[in-house]
Amino acid sequence: MKKLLVALTALLISSSAFAFSWDSKQENINLTAGVSDSREGAYKLGRQFASNIEQSSPKKLKRTLGIYEYGLKTNSIQIDDSQIEVDEFSTAQGDVKYRAIVNLGYSYDIREANNR
């Protein structure tokens, strides 16, 4: 009985040494929005894609952005900024195409343990 009491006391003391805090992370990701035959069409695809992502719920953003962190506070995920680039490339047949790339800056909070 005495050993059980000592073990419980040690457990209580050691568990109080752990505390949690929230840490904010900021990341960037480049996503391809689509391919078009014209530069203007590619920009339009990029704007539509960025608009759809900015209006997404935090749960959908988690999947779209591929955020799989332990202690993630899902409701904290937000898009901070977006930029659209158009990349010109040639197909194997020699056709010129335009690829819309959306650069997203986003942030989220995760819970981290502080050991004292």
N, C-alpha and C positions, 0 to 999 in steps of 0.2 A: 504494500500500500504506500509505503514511504517512497519507493522508487517511482511509482505512478505520479505521486504528488510533485516530486522533483522534476519529472519529465514534463508534466503539464506546465509547471512554472517556467521551465526553460523555453518551452514552446511559445508561451505568451510573451516572454521577454524578447525572444528572437523575432517574432512576428511584428512587434511594434517597431523594430528597426527598419522595416521596409515601408516606404511611402511611395506614392505615385504622383507624377506630375504630367502635365500635358506639354508636348513639344510640337511646334509647328514646322512642317516641312514644305519646301517649295521645289517643284520639279518642272521640267519642260519635256515635251514630246512632239514629234513630227508625225502627222497622220496624212496619208494620201486620201484626198477627197474624190478623185476621179480623173478621167482622161477625156479630153475634148479635141475636136479638130481645129478649134480657134483659141487664141489667147484669151479673148473676152469670155468665151464659153467656160474656159478653165477657171477664170476669176469668179464667174457666177457660181460654178460648182463649189468652189472654195468658200464663198460667202454663205451659201445655203448650208453647207456642212458645218461651218463654224457657228452659225446661228442655231442650228439644231442641237449642237453639243452644249452651247451656252444655256439653252433652255431645258436641258436634261435634268432629271432628278439626281440627287447624290448617289442613289443606288445604281442608276444606269451609268453615271460617270465612273463609279468604281470599276465596273466591268469594261467600259470603253477605254479607260486610261490604264487598266491593268494594275490597279493598286491592291496589293495583297500583303498588307503589313499587319503584324500582330499588334493588337491594341488600337486599331484604327477607329476613329470616331467618324463613321460614315457620313453623318449629317454635316460635317465640317468641310467636305470636299467642295471646292469652288474653282471656277475658271477665273484667273486674274487678268489675262490678256490673250489675244489671238492675233496672228499675222498670217497673211496668205502669200505664198510664193507660187510662181508658175515656172515649171521646168520644161524646156523644149527638148524633145528627143526625136529620133528617127527610128521607124520600124525597120524590120529586115527587108521589107519591100521598098523602102526609100520614102515612105510617107512621113511627113512631119506631124507630130502630135504634141499636145500640151498637157502636162500633168499638174493638177492643183495639189499643193502641199500646204496643210494648215499647221502652223507652229503654235502650240498651246502652252501657256504658262499656267500652272495650277498649284493650289496649296491645300493642305489638309492637316488635321491634328491626330497625333498618336499618343497613347498613354505609355509612359516609360517609368520603370521602377527606379527609385533613388535608394541606393544602399548607403546607410549612414554608418 
